Amino acid sequence: MNRIRKVSSKIISEQEAVETFVKDGTRLRSGGIAVRKPFALLNEVVRQRKKDITLLLSGFTEDGDILVGAGVVNKLEGSYFGLEALGLAHNYRRAYEQGIPQKILIEEYSNFGMTMRFMAAAMGLPFMPTKTHLGSDLVKYNVLREKKAHVLEDPFTGEKVMLLPACHADVALVHAQRCDADGNLQVWGQIGDDEWGCRAAKVVVAEVEEVVDESIIRRDPNRTILPGFMVDAIVIAPFGSHPYQCQGYYDLDLEFRKMYASMTKTREGFLQYLEDWIYGVDSHQEYLKKLGSERLERLKAKPYFSEPVNYGY
Amino acid sequence: MTLPYTLAELMAVHAGRQIKDGEVAFIGTGLPMLGAMLAKRLHAPHAVMIYESGVIDARPKRTPISIGDACLVPDSAMLGGLVEAIGFLLQAGHVDLGFIGAAQIDIHGNINTSVIGEYHHPQVRLPGSGGANDIGSLAQRIVIMLAQDKRKFVEKLDYLTTPGYLWGKGARQEVGLPRGGPAKVITNLGIYGFDENLEMYLESYHPGITIEKIKENVSWDIKISPQVQETEPPTPEELRLLREEFDPQGIFLGGRE
């Protein structure tokens, strides 16, 4: 595969990244389990009013809920659809229970099941075996696939194992702390299923807090989760995962999350949220302006540095 | 009768007391997070706390609001992702206990967190498994926590998200699960164990709650332990820690009367 791009730079705007790579009907993997969610890109997907997207992730929270409520997503493969300590996800409920704004179809697995499915795709395998899902209704109802799981008797011991099919994505979105101009992508803090989710996609679009000099990345290569040749586009998006956290950059905005949970209890409230925070702002830059510098300053992470390590030999 | 603590506080305290010193515990969102903070501070300083998004041996300085909270990262022993937390630790059998919430539970401790009603056309669509199926399938034992009423303690689940003891003796082995099963159920009314037939029974009723009230809130004829007693109340120190240090904003414990 020729990975040499015919573009002068991978660093593009979120508008161009979404226009170029996210099409109607895309199988879209979005990142982050409870941390580092790529909201700058997801909001742009909503702004560009994409349709018929299949969304893939282990743990959906506001990310999946917004895309479902905005009518962007009509199929999901995943395991969790809620707002964690803040309660149930209302758009998701309205869509599933009442078909508002449209009926959604869900293929459900567990968190680990989804991660194993991404891992299978990432490694070029048709499936991965696990010891979860056994005996549960997770494997009883298949919605999108003709066969969603298979119990195999281990040919060596006779023990039962659950095989889960590879989950391939057309495009993966991810929010990372930093990369260099080639896209060598570094993440620290909790990884969730980001490594495997990204590696399972044909195209990776990364939003990052900052693009740093190549030497900074290459002097600390253990932190890299994807080599640059696998990253197709880079969007510079400081505070891009607001209202979620990004380790070393900012804390969660609990007030904002509470506001979302409360506003989205009604369809009208959600439409207001869309107008206020997505359609009514042209870009991530505008979104940050609306939040205000004082609020962003308050969320900024306190310094807590580790010691440098010696990579010498 | 007015108690000097809430039932949510009592639940958090008893969640914490399930963790023994030196054990490896898998902590889920909500009251178990407060329980884990209490355990680590009071009776289980050597317990190893695992959080699903990839934190191993966490020592958070504030109570995390979710399994991915960045406050879990500084001073933890090791970081990875779900592959490390679930694949390497849970699946390989290194986790002693895990905590799970439930919307419905049956006599064998099977759990529904997916739908109320018919699967394709439910009255309420719930969050689904998340990591619950993984924890319930793979931990050495699990502790289930929920607010109790008759519609939640059901004879038949609307959907089996996470296996407890399935249909009873030998069932987990038969379907291929490697180990585990529910050890305790902690509700706002009482604490339950499982007998030799792997059926739930009442171990203790909370102060201010009668056995009668418990029976009214279970839709099968719940067995009562011959040694049934009142649930031990929280200690003043447990309450102080919960209120002043671990949940001063009442995020998990809600408003206090």
Interface residues (C-beta under 8 A of the other chain):
Chain A: G32 I33 A34 V35 S58 G59 G78 S79 Y80 F81 G82 E84 A85 L88 A89 Y92 R93 Y96 E97 E108 Y109 S110 N111 F112 G113 T115 M116 M119 T130 K131 T132 H133 L134 G135 S136 D137 L138 Y141 V151 E159 K160 V161 M162 W188 G189 Q190 I191 G192 D193 D194 E195 W196 Q245 C246 Q247 D251 L252 L254 A301 Y304
Chain B: T29 G30 Y51 E52 S53 G54 V55 I65 S66 I67 G68 D69 A70 L72 V73 P74 L79 G80 G81 L82 V83 I86 G87 L90 Q91 S114 Y119 H120 H121 P122 Q123 V124 R125 L126 P127 G128 S129 G130 G131 A132 N133 D134 S137 L138 Y159 L160 T161 T162 P163 L166 A171 R172 V175 G176 L177 P178 I251 F252
